[in-house]
Amino acid sequence: MSIDLSLLLVILGCALVTFVPRIAPFVLIRNLRLPQPLLKFLNYIPICLLTALIVQGVLVKSGSGVSIDWHTLIIIIPTLLIALKTKSLLLTVLAGIVSAAIVRFIF
């Protein structure tokens, strides 16, 4: 497989477009002292995003409206319990992977 210059430039451009919005905010505010209320607010953003992703995965649009993806809900329950009990990201991810494998094997 050969890569010509235009393909290489497209790949580098995509990397730059992805890299800049993810890294620029950290570079710009790393030396700033943010107010405590803003820091408290920012602590809730990961929880909100994760909740939105989970709800989006469980609720599925169907012809008659919205339905629940029961397989995903079954996977989420033990994963959430492990997360709450251990507070370990590694154990939570492993519990999710194992739960998903078991549910997909059974169903």
A tleap script that builds the chain and sets N, CA, C and O, in Angstrom:
source leaprc.protein.ff14SB
mol = sequence {
  NMET SER ILE ASP LEU SER LEU LEU LEU VAL
  ILE LEU GLY CYS ALA LEU VAL THR PHE VAL
  PRO ARG ILE ALA PRO PHE VAL LEU ILE ARG
  ASN LEU ARG LEU PRO GLN PRO LEU LEU LYS
  PHE LEU ASN TYR ILE PRO ILE CYS LEU LEU
  THR ALA LEU ILE VAL GLN GLY VAL LEU VAL
  LYS SER GLY SER GLY VAL SER ILE ASP TRP
  HIE THR LEU ILE ILE ILE ILE PRO THR LEU
  LEU ILE ALA LEU LYS THR LYS SER LEU LEU
  LEU THR VAL LEU ALA GLY ILE VAL SER ALA
  ALA ILE VAL ARG PHE ILE CPHE
}
set mol.1.N position { 0.837 -1.168 0.000 }
set mol.1.CA position { 0.000 0.000 0.000 }
set mol.1.C position { 0.888 1.240 0.000 }
set mol.1.O position { 1.828 1.341 0.789 }
set mol.2.N position { 0.593 2.152 -0.863 }
set mol.2.CA position { 1.385 3.376 -0.937 }
set mol.2.C position { 0.537 4.564 -0.476 }
set mol.2.O position { -0.679 4.600 -0.664 }
set mol.3.N position { 1.217 5.522 0.128 }
set mol.3.CA position { 0.545 6.729 0.599 }
set mol.3.C position { 1.116 7.903 -0.187 }
set mol.3.O position { 2.318 8.169 -0.147 }
set mol.4.N position { 0.243 8.594 -0.897 }
set mol.4.CA position { 0.728 9.766 -1.621 }
set mol.4.C position { 0.644 10.998 -0.716 }
set mol.4.O position { 0.100 10.927 0.386 }
set mol.5.N position { 1.171 12.093 -1.174 }
set mol.5.CA position { 1.293 13.303 -0.366 }
set mol.5.C position { -0.067 13.852 0.057 }
set mol.5.O position { -0.220 14.304 1.192 }
set mol.6.N position { -1.055 13.822 -0.834 }
set mol.6.CA position { -2.368 14.381 -0.485 }
set mol.6.C position { -3.030 13.586 0.644 }
set mol.6.O position { -3.648 14.176 1.530 }
set mol.7.N position { -2.909 12.268 0.623 }
set mol.7.CA position { -3.474 11.449 1.691 }
set mol.7.C position { -2.758 11.724 3.012 }
set mol.7.O position { -3.398 11.818 4.060 }
set mol.8.N position { -1.458 11.851 2.963 }
set mol.8.CA position { -0.689 12.163 4.164 }
set mol.8.C position { -1.088 13.519 4.731 }
set mol.8.O position { -1.203 13.660 5.949 }
set mol.9.N position { -1.301 14.522 3.878 }
set mol.9.CA position { -1.720 15.836 4.337 }
set mol.9.C position { -3.119 15.796 4.947 }
set mol.9.O position { -3.380 16.490 5.929 }
set mol.10.N position { -4.012 15.003 4.385 }
set mol.10.CA position { -5.357 14.859 4.949 }
set mol.10.C position { -5.281 14.221 6.340 }
set mol.10.O position { -5.952 14.672 7.268 }
set mol.11.N position { -4.477 13.188 6.482 }
set mol.11.CA position { -4.321 12.534 7.786 }
set mol.11.C position { -3.736 13.504 8.804 }
set mol.11.O position { -4.222 13.570 9.933 }
set mol.12.N position { -2.715 14.251 8.434 }
set mol.12.CA position { -2.120 15.230 9.343 }
set mol.12.C position { -3.106 16.345 9.684 }
set mol.12.O position { -3.147 16.806 10.825 }
set mol.13.N position { -3.897 16.781 8.709 }
set mol.13.CA position { -4.920 17.804 8.962 }
set mol.13.C position { -5.975 17.304 9.932 }
set mol.13.O position { -6.390 18.033 10.833 }
set mol.14.N position { -6.411 16.064 9.752 }
set mol.14.CA position { -7.395 15.479 10.676 }
set mol.14.C position { -6.818 15.368 12.085 }
set mol.14.O position { -7.513 15.625 13.068 }
set mol.15.N position { -5.554 14.989 12.178 }
set mol.15.CA position { -4.907 14.901 13.491 }
set mol.15.C position { -4.841 16.273 14.145 }
set mol.15.O position { -5.083 16.396 15.346 }
set mol.16.N position { -4.521 17.290 13.386 }
set mol.16.CA position { -4.434 18.643 13.920 }
set mol.16.C position { -5.803 19.141 14.374 }
set mol.16.O position { -5.924 19.729 15.448 }
set mol.17.N position { -6.835 18.909 13.560 }
set mol.17.CA position { -8.191 19.345 13.912 }
set mol.17.C position { -8.684 18.617 15.158 }
set mol.17.O position { -9.450 19.185 15.937 }
set mol.18.N position { -8.268 17.396 15.356 }
set mol.18.CA position { -8.663 16.645 16.548 }
set mol.18.C position { -7.832 17.076 17.756 }
set mol.18.O position { -8.359 17.181 18.863 }
set mol.19.N position { -6.568 17.319 17.553 }
set mol.19.CA position { -5.637 17.625 18.640 }
set mol.19.C position { -5.871 19.010 19.242 }
set mol.19.O position { -5.874 19.162 20.463 }
set mol.20.N position { -6.063 20.003 18.406 }
set mol.20.CA position { -6.142 21.395 18.884 }
set mol.20.C position { -7.309 21.614 19.848 }
set mol.20.O position { -7.072 22.156 20.927 }
set mol.21.N position { -8.551 21.232 19.541 }
set mol.21.CA position { -9.626 21.509 20.511 }
set mol.21.C position { -9.513 20.694 21.804 }
set mol.21.O position { -10.079 21.083 22.825 }
set mol.22.N position { -8.804 19.591 21.771 }
set mol.22.CA position { -8.665 18.785 22.990 }
set mol.22.C position { -7.549 19.285 23.897 }
set mol.22.O position { -7.649 19.178 25.119 }
set mol.23.N position { -6.505 19.820 23.318 }
set mol.23.CA position { -5.337 20.229 24.088 }
set mol.23.C position { -5.315 21.731 24.381 }
set mol.23.O position { -4.835 22.144 25.437 }
set mol.24.N position { -5.823 22.545 23.468 }
set mol.24.CA position { -5.753 24.000 23.636 }
set mol.24.C position { -6.367 24.494 24.944 }
set mol.24.O position { -5.754 25.339 25.597 }
set mol.25.N position { -7.540 24.021 25.365 }
set mol.25.CA position { -8.078 24.515 26.634 }
set mol.25.C position { -7.163 24.243 27.826 }
set mol.25.O position { -7.041 25.085 28.715 }
set mol.26.N position { -6.523 23.083 27.853 }
set mol.26.CA position { -5.617 22.767 28.955 }
set mol.26.C position { -4.389 23.671 28.940 }
set mol.26.O position { -3.925 24.111 29.991 }
set mol.27.N position { -3.874 23.943 27.767 }
set mol.27.CA position { -2.697 24.798 27.653 }
set mol.27.C position { -3.041 26.231 28.045 }
set mol.27.O position { -2.241 26.913 28.685 }
set mol.28.N position { -4.238 26.687 27.659 }
set mol.28.CA position { -4.616 28.068 27.924 }
set mol.28.C position { -4.924 28.342 29.392 }
set mol.28.O position { -4.654 29.442 29.876 }
set mol.29.N position { -5.481 27.369 30.113 }
set mol.29.CA position { -5.885 27.645 31.495 }
set mol.29.C position { -4.989 27.004 32.549 }
set mol.29.O position { -5.280 27.101 33.741 }
set mol.30.N position { -3.927 26.365 32.141 }
set mol.30.CA position { -3.109 25.658 33.137 }
set mol.30.C position { -2.453 26.597 34.141 }
set mol.30.O position { -2.193 26.192 35.274 }
set mol.31.N position { -2.184 27.825 33.759 }
set mol.31.CA position { -1.545 28.770 34.679 }
set mol.31.C position { -2.544 29.723 35.330 }
set mol.31.O position { -2.149 30.590 36.110 }
set mol.32.N position { -3.818 29.576 35.024 }
set mol.32.CA position { -4.836 30.443 35.613 }
set mol.32.C position { -5.346 29.842 36.912 }
set mol.32.O position { -5.381 28.622 37.075 }
set mol.33.N position { -5.733 30.697 37.819 }
set mol.33.CA position { -6.357 30.251 39.060 }
set mol.33.C position { -7.856 30.458 38.893 }
set mol.33.O position { -8.345 31.587 38.908 }
set mol.34.N position { -8.570 29.363 38.736 }
set mol.34.CA position { -10.010 29.440 38.501 }
set mol.34.C position { -10.745 29.604 39.825 }
set mol.34.O position { -10.307 29.081 40.850 }
set mol.35.N position { -11.869 30.334 39.806 }
set mol.35.CA position { -12.641 30.503 41.036 }
set mol.35.C position { -13.213 29.165 41.525 }
set mol.35.O position { -13.511 28.274 40.731 }
set mol.36.N position { -13.357 29.049 42.836 }
set mol.36.CA position { -13.835 27.810 43.440 }
set mol.36.C position { -15.218 27.395 42.929 }
set mol.36.O position { -15.420 26.206 42.679 }
set mol.37.N position { -16.193 28.322 42.758 }
set mol.37.CA position { -17.498 27.891 42.231 }
set mol.37.C position { -17.401 27.283 40.824 }
set mol.37.O position { -18.124 26.342 40.498 }
set mol.38.N position { -16.508 27.826 40.002 }
set mol.38.CA position { -16.328 27.266 38.660 }
set mol.38.C position { -15.715 25.874 38.739 }
set mol.38.O position { -16.138 24.976 38.009 }
set mol.39.N position { -14.740 25.677 39.599 }
set mol.39.CA position { -14.137 24.351 39.767 }
set mol.39.C position { -15.166 23.342 40.280 }
set mol.39.O position { -15.179 22.190 39.847 }
set mol.40.N position { -16.019 23.774 41.194 }
set mol.40.CA position { -17.064 22.888 41.712 }
set mol.40.C position { -18.018 22.498 40.589 }
set mol.40.O position { -18.420 21.340 40.480 }
set mol.41.N position { -18.378 23.473 39.753 }
set mol.41.CA position { -19.249 23.204 38.611 }
set mol.41.C position { -18.582 22.232 37.625 }
set mol.41.O position { -19.226 21.304 37.137 }
set mol.42.N position { -17.321 22.443 37.343 }
set mol.42.CA position { -16.607 21.602 36.376 }
set mol.42.C position { -16.464 20.158 36.860 }
set mol.42.O position { -16.327 19.247 36.044 }
set mol.43.N position { -16.494 19.940 38.170 }
set mol.43.CA position { -16.414 18.575 38.699 }
set mol.43.C position { -17.616 17.728 38.304 }
set mol.43.O position { -17.514 16.502 38.264 }
set mol.44.N position { -18.752 18.354 38.013 }
set mol.44.CA position { -19.959 17.610 37.662 }
set mol.44.C position { -20.043 17.256 36.181 }
set mol.44.O position { -20.881 16.440 35.799 }
set mol.45.N position { -19.220 17.831 35.360 }
set mol.45.CA position { -19.315 17.591 33.919 }
set mol.45.C position { -19.079 16.129 33.543 }
set mol.45.O position { -19.859 15.601 32.751 }
set mol.46.N position { -18.053 15.436 34.060 }
set mol.46.CA position { -17.895 14.022 33.681 }
set mol.46.C position { -19.108 13.168 34.063 }
set mol.46.O position { -19.492 12.268 33.316 }
set mol.47.N position { -19.706 13.444 35.216 }
set mol.47.CA position { -20.871 12.678 35.650 }
set mol.47.C position { -22.035 12.912 34.695 }
set mol.47.O position { -22.734 11.974 34.313 }
set mol.48.N position { -22.239 14.167 34.316 }
set mol.48.CA position { -23.337 14.494 33.403 }
set mol.48.C position { -23.136 13.848 32.032 }
set mol.48.O position { -24.077 13.307 31.452 }
set mol.49.N position { -21.920 13.907 31.525 }
set mol.49.CA position { -21.649 13.311 30.213 }
set mol.49.C position { -21.811 11.794 30.245 }
set mol.49.O position { -22.387 11.209 29.328 }
set mol.50.N position { -21.309 11.164 31.287 }
set mol.50.CA position { -21.436 9.718 31.398 }
set mol.50.C position { -22.896 9.305 31.514 }
set mol.50.O position { -23.317 8.323 30.903 }
set mol.51.N position { -23.666 10.050 32.295 }
set mol.51.CA position { -25.093 9.758 32.429 }
set mol.51.C position { -25.803 9.900 31.092 }
set mol.51.O position { -26.632 9.062 30.738 }
set mol.52.N position { -25.490 10.944 30.353 }
set mol.52.CA position { -26.111 11.144 29.042 }
set mol.52.C position { -25.769 9.995 28.094 }
set mol.52.O position { -26.634 9.524 27.356 }
set mol.53.N position { -24.529 9.547 28.109 }
set mol.53.CA position { -24.141 8.431 27.243 }
set mol.53.C position { -24.840 7.136 27.638 }
set mol.53.O position { -25.257 6.365 26.775 }
set mol.54.N position { -24.967 6.899 28.936 }
set mol.54.CA position { -25.628 5.677 29.405 }
set mol.54.C position { -27.102 5.689 29.043 }
set mol.54.O position { -27.631 4.695 28.545 }
set mol.55.N position { -27.765 6.811 29.291 }
set mol.55.CA position { -29.194 6.905 28.968 }
set mol.55.C position { -29.407 6.762 27.466 }
set mol.55.O position { -30.360 6.111 27.038 }
set mol.56.N position { -28.541 7.355 26.670 }
set mol.56.CA position { -28.643 7.234 25.225 }
set mol.56.C position { -28.472 5.786 24.782 }
set mol.56.O position { -29.096 5.361 23.810 }
set mol.57.N position { -27.642 5.033 25.475 }
set mol.57.CA position { -27.449 3.631 25.122 }
set mol.57.C position { -28.600 2.740 25.541 }
set mol.57.O position { -28.877 1.731 24.893 }
set mol.58.N position { -29.275 3.110 26.629 }
set mol.58.CA position { -30.376 2.281 27.135 }
set mol.58.C position { -31.682 2.588 26.407 }
set mol.58.O position { -32.444 1.675 26.091 }
set mol.59.N position { -31.943 3.859 26.140 }
set mol.59.CA position { -33.172 4.233 25.453 }
set mol.59.C position { -32.947 4.224 23.949 }
set mol.59.O position { -32.069 4.917 23.435 }
set mol.60.N position { -33.750 3.432 23.252 }
set mol.60.CA position { -33.583 3.246 21.816 }
set mol.60.C position { -34.841 3.714 21.107 }
set mol.60.O position { -35.952 3.378 21.517 }
set mol.61.N position { -34.669 4.489 20.046 }
set mol.61.CA position { -35.814 4.948 19.272 }
set mol.61.C position { -36.344 3.783 18.445 }
set mol.61.O position { -35.605 3.127 17.712 }
set mol.62.N position { -37.641 3.548 18.585 }
set mol.62.CA position { -38.275 2.495 17.794 }
set mol.62.C position { -39.420 3.117 17.005 }
set mol.62.O position { -39.680 4.315 17.116 }
set mol.63.N position { -40.102 2.298 16.205 }
set mol.63.CA position { -41.181 2.802 15.376 }
set mol.63.C position { -42.306 3.443 16.169 }
set mol.63.O position { -42.910 4.412 15.710 }
set mol.64.N position { -42.596 2.919 17.353 }
set mol.64.CA position { -43.704 3.435 18.156 }
set mol.64.C position { -43.260 4.425 19.220 }
set mol.64.O position { -44.071 4.799 20.068 }
set mol.65.N position { -42.037 4.857 19.213 }
set mol.65.CA position { -41.547 5.804 20.216 }
set mol.65.C position { -40.192 5.409 20.733 }
set mol.65.O position { -39.260 5.176 19.963 }
set mol.66.N position { -40.085 5.334 22.042 }
set mol.66.CA position { -38.814 5.000 22.678 }
set mol.66.C position { -38.987 3.709 23.462 }
set mol.66.O position { -39.973 3.526 24.176 }
set mol.67.N position { -38.017 2.821 23.318 }
set mol.67.CA position { -38.050 1.568 24.074 }
set mol.67.C position { -36.728 1.394 24.824 }
set mol.67.O position { -35.764 2.125 24.600 }
set mol.68.N position { -36.712 0.429 25.695 }
set mol.68.CA position { -35.526 0.160 26.512 }
set mol.68.C position { -34.758 -1.004 25.912 }
set mol.68.O position { -35.336 -2.041 25.585 }
set mol.69.N position { -33.447 -0.825 25.767 }
set mol.69.CA position { -32.576 -1.917 25.344 }
set mol.69.C position { -32.223 -2.714 26.604 }
set mol.69.O position { -31.334 -2.335 27.366 }
set mol.70.N position { -32.931 -3.813 26.803 }
set mol.70.CA position { -32.811 -4.577 28.044 }
set mol.70.C position { -31.432 -5.203 28.215 }
set mol.70.O position { -30.948 -5.335 29.339 }
set mol.71.N position { -30.803 -5.585 27.123 }
set mol.71.CA position { -29.455 -6.173 27.223 }
set mol.71.C position { -28.474 -5.143 27.790 }
set mol.71.O position { -27.661 -5.461 28.658 }
set mol.72.N position { -28.559 -3.915 27.293 }
set mol.72.CA position { -27.672 -2.865 27.784 }
set mol.72.C position { -27.965 -2.558 29.246 }
set mol.72.O position { -27.044 -2.348 30.035 }
set mol.73.N position { -29.231 -2.531 29.607 }
set mol.73.CA position { -29.595 -2.270 30.996 }
set mol.73.C position { -29.075 -3.367 31.925 }
set mol.73.O position { -28.631 -3.085 33.037 }
set mol.74.N position { -29.130 -4.617 31.465 }
set mol.74.CA position { -28.603 -5.731 32.261 }
set mol.74.C position { -27.088 -5.587 32.445 }
set mol.74.O position { -26.556 -5.916 33.505 }
set mol.75.N position { -26.407 -5.101 31.427 }
set mol.75.CA position { -24.957 -4.899 31.514 }
set mol.75.C position { -24.636 -3.750 32.476 }
set mol.75.O position { -23.659 -3.822 33.222 }
set mol.76.N position { -25.437 -2.712 32.462 }
set mol.76.CA position { -25.163 -1.524 33.267 }
set mol.76.C position { -25.304 -1.798 34.759 }
set mol.76.O position { -24.533 -1.264 35.557 }
set mol.77.N position { -26.272 -2.617 35.149 }
set mol.77.CA position { -26.549 -2.813 36.577 }
set mol.77.C position { -25.342 -3.351 37.355 }
set mol.77.O position { -24.945 -2.721 38.335 }
set mol.78.N position { -24.733 -4.489 36.967 }
set mol.78.CA position { -23.564 -4.933 37.747 }
set mol.78.C position { -22.368 -3.985 37.616 }
set mol.78.O position { -21.581 -3.835 38.551 }
set mol.79.N position { -22.240 -3.355 36.462 }
set mol.79.CA position { -21.143 -2.409 36.274 }
set mol.79.C position { -21.293 -1.220 37.223 }
set mol.79.O position { -20.318 -0.785 37.837 }
set mol.80.N position { -22.496 -0.706 37.340 }
set mol.80.CA position { -22.745 0.409 38.241 }
set mol.80.C position { -22.530 0.006 39.700 }
set mol.80.O position { -21.971 0.775 40.482 }
set mol.81.N position { -22.968 -1.182 40.063 }
set mol.81.CA position { -22.775 -1.649 41.433 }
set mol.81.C position { -21.289 -1.782 41.779 }
set mol.81.O position { -20.861 -1.399 42.868 }
set mol.82.N position { -20.513 -2.324 40.848 }
set mol.82.CA position { -19.058 -2.437 41.052 }
set mol.82.C position { -18.432 -1.047 41.170 }
set mol.82.O position { -17.563 -0.821 42.012 }
set mol.83.N position { -18.879 -0.116 40.320 }
set mol.83.CA position { -18.328 1.243 40.361 }
set mol.83.C position { -18.617 1.907 41.695 }
set mol.83.O position { -17.740 2.547 42.275 }
set mol.84.N position { -19.840 1.758 42.186 }
set mol.84.CA position { -20.200 2.390 43.454 }
set mol.84.C position { -19.480 1.746 44.631 }
set mol.84.O position { -19.100 2.433 45.579 }
set mol.85.N position { -19.291 0.437 44.576 }
set mol.85.CA position { -18.667 -0.272 45.698 }
set mol.85.C position { -17.149 -0.053 45.733 }
set mol.85.O position { -16.586 0.219 46.794 }
set mol.86.N position { -16.486 -0.173 44.572 }
set mol.86.CA position { -15.023 -0.131 44.568 }
set mol.86.C position { -14.442 1.241 44.268 }
set mol.86.O position { -13.333 1.546 44.706 }
set mol.87.N position { -15.164 2.070 43.532 }
set mol.87.CA position { -14.664 3.375 43.077 }
set mol.87.C position { -13.372 3.230 42.269 }
set mol.87.O position { -12.541 4.137 42.229 }
set mol.88.N position { -13.225 2.075 41.631 }
set mol.88.CA position { -12.036 1.804 40.827 }
set mol.88.C position { -12.425 1.777 39.350 }
set mol.88.O position { -13.296 1.008 38.943 }
set mol.89.N position { -11.776 2.619 38.556 }
set mol.89.CA position { -12.069 2.660 37.129 }
set mol.89.C position { -11.721 1.338 36.460 }
set mol.89.O position { -12.473 0.854 35.615 }
set mol.90.N position { -10.590 0.753 36.830 }
set mol.90.CA position { -10.167 -0.511 36.226 }
set mol.90.C position { -11.177 -1.622 36.503 }
set mol.90.O position { -11.582 -2.336 35.585 }
set mol.91.N position { -11.585 -1.770 37.761 }
set mol.91.CA position { -12.546 -2.819 38.099 }
set mol.91.C position { -13.907 -2.559 37.448 }
set mol.91.O position { -14.598 -3.499 37.055 }
set mol.92.N position { -14.288 -1.293 37.335 }
set mol.92.CA position { -15.555 -0.952 36.692 }
set mol.92.C position { -15.533 -1.322 35.218 }
set mol.92.O position { -16.487 -1.909 34.708 }
set mol.93.N position { -14.453 -0.983 34.536 }
set mol.93.CA position { -14.342 -1.321 33.116 }
set mol.93.C position { -14.318 -2.835 32.931 }
set mol.93.O position { -14.980 -3.361 32.036 }
set mol.94.N position { -13.567 -3.530 33.761 }
set mol.94.CA position { -13.529 -4.991 33.670 }
set mol.94.C position { -14.900 -5.603 33.934 }
set mol.94.O position { -15.298 -6.551 33.257 }
set mol.95.N position { -15.624 -5.066 34.915 }
set mol.95.CA position { -16.972 -5.568 35.198 }
set mol.95.C position { -17.886 -5.330 34.008 }
set mol.95.O position { -18.700 -6.192 33.675 }
set mol.96.N position { -17.768 -4.193 33.370 }
set mol.96.CA position { -18.575 -3.909 32.185 }
set mol.96.C position { -18.257 -4.841 31.034 }
set mol.96.O position { -19.161 -5.320 30.348 }
set mol.97.N position { -16.980 -5.098 30.821 }
set mol.97.CA position { -16.579 -5.997 29.728 }
set mol.97.C position { -17.056 -7.417 29.993 }
set mol.97.O position { -17.591 -8.075 29.100 }
set mol.98.N position { -16.864 -7.887 31.217 }
set mol.98.CA position { -17.303 -9.247 31.563 }
set mol.98.C position { -18.821 -9.351 31.486 }
set mol.98.O position { -19.348 -10.334 30.965 }
set mol.99.N position { -19.526 -8.352 31.997 }
set mol.99.CA position { -20.987 -8.362 31.933 }
set mol.99.C position { -21.474 -8.383 30.488 }
set mol.99.O position { -22.393 -9.127 30.147 }
set mol.100.N position { -20.854 -7.562 29.638 }
set mol.100.CA position { -21.243 -7.527 28.230 }
set mol.100.C position { -20.972 -8.877 27.561 }
set mol.100.O position { -21.787 -9.352 26.770 }
set mol.101.N position { -19.847 -9.484 27.870 }
set mol.101.CA position { -19.528 -10.786 27.268 }
set mol.101.C position { -20.535 -11.843 27.701 }
set mol.101.O position { -20.990 -12.644 26.885 }
set mol.102.N position { -20.878 -11.844 28.975 }
set mol.102.CA position { -21.837 -12.846 29.478 }
set mol.102.C position { -23.211 -12.635 28.865 }
set mol.102.O position { -23.843 -13.593 28.420 }
set mol.103.N position { -23.686 -11.381 28.836 }
set mol.103.CA position { -25.012 -11.102 28.278 }
set mol.103.C position { -25.046 -11.449 26.792 }
set mol.103.O position { -26.015 -12.043 26.321 }
set mol.104.N position { -24.013 -11.092 26.058 }
set mol.104.CA position { -24.001 -11.404 24.622 }
set mol.104.C position { -23.854 -12.899 24.368 }
set mol.104.O position { -24.344 -13.404 23.358 }
set mol.105.N position { -23.187 -13.612 25.271 }
set mol.105.CA position { -23.071 -15.059 25.125 }
set mol.105.C position { -24.421 -15.731 25.366 }
set mol.105.O position { -24.811 -16.641 24.633 }
set mol.106.N position { -25.125 -15.279 26.394 }
set mol.106.CA position { -26.419 -15.878 26.746 }
set mol.106.C position { -27.499 -15.513 25.721 }
set mol.106.O position { -28.277 -16.373 25.309 }
set mol.107.N position { -27.549 -14.267 25.319 }
set mol.107.CA position { -28.603 -13.819 24.407 }
set mol.107.C position { -28.089 -13.732 22.999 }
set mol.107.O position { -28.837 -13.371 22.090 }
savepdb mol mol.pdb
quit
